[in-house]
Amino acid sequence: MYLDLLLLAVIICYIVDISGAMRKFRKPFSCSLCMNFHCGILYLLFTGNFTIIGVAFVAFLSMMRTVI
């Protein structure tokens, strides 16, 4: 689960921040912090792993988007 979330964060950071593919869209799609958080929460919900630790990890990955 944690590796999946980390890889999801890397992919989102690449698409939103590095490739520039999302420049023509406006919020919430142009912000990698928002996209990481929302996609991570949806991943946790769909996989049945929605716990406080999972949400905290998603929030941590969203906060670390500039490092990724």
C-alpha positions in Angstrom: 0.0 0.0 0.0 2.7 2.5 0.9 4.8 1.8 -2.1 1.7 2.2 -4.3 1.0 5.6 -2.8 4.6 6.7 -3.2 4.6 5.7 -6.9 1.2 7.4 -7.3 2.7 10.6 -5.8 5.7 10.4 -8.1 3.5 10.0 -11.2 1.3 12.9 -10.2 4.2 15.2 -9.5 5.7 14.3 -12.9 2.4 15.0 -14.8 1.4 18.2 -12.9 4.8 19.8 -12.1 7.4 18.6 -14.6 5.7 17.7 -17.8 3.4 20.8 -17.9 0.5 18.8 -19.2 -1.9 20.3 -16.7 -1.1 24.0 -17.4 -4.2 24.6 -19.4 -6.4 23.4 -16.5 -7.1 25.4 -13.4 -7.5 24.3 -9.8 -7.8 21.6 -8.4 -6.0 20.0 -11.3 -3.0 22.4 -11.5 -1.9 21.9 -7.9 0.2 18.8 -7.3 -0.4 19.0 -3.5 -4.2 18.8 -4.1 -3.9 16.1 -6.7 -1.7 14.0 -4.5 -4.0 14.3 -1.6 -7.2 13.6 -3.4 -5.9 10.7 -5.5 -4.3 9.2 -2.4 -7.5 9.4 -0.4 -9.5 7.9 -3.3 -6.9 5.1 -3.6 -7.3 4.3 0.1 -11.0 4.3 -0.2 -11.1 2.0 -3.2 -8.6 -0.5 -1.8 -10.3 -0.6 1.6 -7.2 0.7 3.4 -8.7 3.9 4.8 -7.1 4.2 8.2 -5.7 7.2 10.1 -2.2 5.9 9.3 -3.0 5.8 5.6 -4.4 9.3 5.6 -1.4 10.6 7.5 0.9 8.9 5.0 -1.0 10.5 2.1 -0.8 13.9 3.8 2.9 13.4 4.3 3.4 12.5 0.6 1.4 15.5 -0.4 3.5 17.8 1.8 6.7 16.3 0.4 5.7 16.9 -3.3 8.5 19.5 -3.8 11.1 16.9 -2.7 9.7 14.2 -5.0 
